[in-house]
């Protein structure tokens, strides 16, 4: 079985997870726990796949740092009473960065770049 065939369902599931996360967030149904653990779990999974497959290039590293900075911003807003709009923007920024990372990784893997 080719690596592409093995990873394709992973990419589809990640896409579904992002769709559900954004849908829940838009409908204000996401809990704080889901917000705080869903994105980091997807981040760890991406890095766990990218490292052994030797696809953790400069783009992945730079986007990883942007993701971590946005997570720090979100954590800072969670730790103190803050405007929920600011917190939502920080979460959305981190989710979009992580989505970009997954799309970049998936395209590299599926197109064998």
N, C-alpha and C positions, 0 to 999 in steps of 0.2 A: 504494500500500500504506500502511495506517495505521501510525502510530508504535507503537500497541499490538501490532499483528500482528508488527512487526519485533522488538520487545523481548520478546515472550512467550517465544520460544525461549531468549533470554539468561537470563530469570528461571528457566526450567526447568533449564537447565544449571547455574546457580548453586545451585539447590536440590539437584541431584544431587551437586555438588561438596561442599556442606556435609554431606550425608548420608554420603558416602564418608569425609570427614574425621572425622566423629564415629564412624563405624563402625570405621575403622582405629584411632582413638585408644582406643576401648573394647576392641578386641582386642589392644591394645599392639603394633600392627604399623606405626605411623607412625614415620618416621625423623625425626631432628632437622631435617634439611634441609626435609622436607615441612612440618613444624611452622612453621619460621621463614619460609618463602617463600610457602606457600599462602594464609594469611590476608592478608598484606600485598598480594598480587596481587589478591585479591578486593576489598580496600579501594580500591586504586588504580583498579580497573575501575569501581567504584561512583561514585567521585568524578569520574572521566572521563566518565561518563554523566550524572550529576546536574548538573554545571556547565553544559554547553552546553544542556541541556534546561530550565534555570532551575528546578530542583527541589532545589537545595542550600539548604534553609531552615534555620531555627534548630535544629530537631530533628536534622537531619543534622550540623550543625556541633557541637552538644553531644555527640551520640553519637560523632562522630569523635574528639573530645578524650578521651572515656572509653575508646575503643578504643586510642588512642595511649598513655594512661596504663597500661592493662593490658598493652600490648606492652612498655613500659618495665619493668614488674614482671617479666614473663616473661624479658626479656633479662637483667635483673639476676640472676635465678635460673639462667639458662643460663651466665652468665659465671663463676659460682662454684659450687663443690660445694654442692648443696642437696638438700633432701628432694624426691624426685621427685613426691610428693603435692602439695607446694606449687606446683611447676612446672606440674603438671597442672591445678591449680585456676586458675592465672594464664592458661594457654592456653585453658581452657574459658570463663573469664570473657570473654576477648577474642573468642573465637569466637561466644559468645552475643550480645555487643554488636553484632558485625558482622552476625550473622544478623538481629537486630532492625532494623538499618539497612537491609538488603536487603529485608526484609518491608515496612517502612514505605515505602521507595522504590517497590517493586513495586505496592503497593496504591495509592499516589498516582498512578502512571502508568496502571495498568489501570482504576482507577475514575475517572480524570481529575479528581482532587481538586486 
